[in-house]
Amino acid sequence: MAVSYKKLFHMLIDRNMTAAELQKKAGYSANISTRMRRDEYVSLDSIEKICRVLGCKVDDIVDFIPDEDKVSEK
């Protein structure tokens, strides 16, 4: 299953906040920001920190996208 953080980046734009500002407030590394821009796996711990800073739920910032191979098998 793939993951997408597009919702997070849209939320940052809406709130006039940069990824660097979020990173500093949430206390995670630049590597995490890079992984999110690439739609790669990020630990639940990091997601929790982001949600606390933004006052949102996981599904407000993350989309889980089923693999096409597994969808076609069903």
Buried (B, 14 or more C-beta within 10 A) or exposed (E): EEBBBEBBBEBBEEEEBEBEEBBEBBEBEEEBBEBBEEBEEBEEEBBEBBBEBBEBEEEEBBEEEEEEEEEEEE
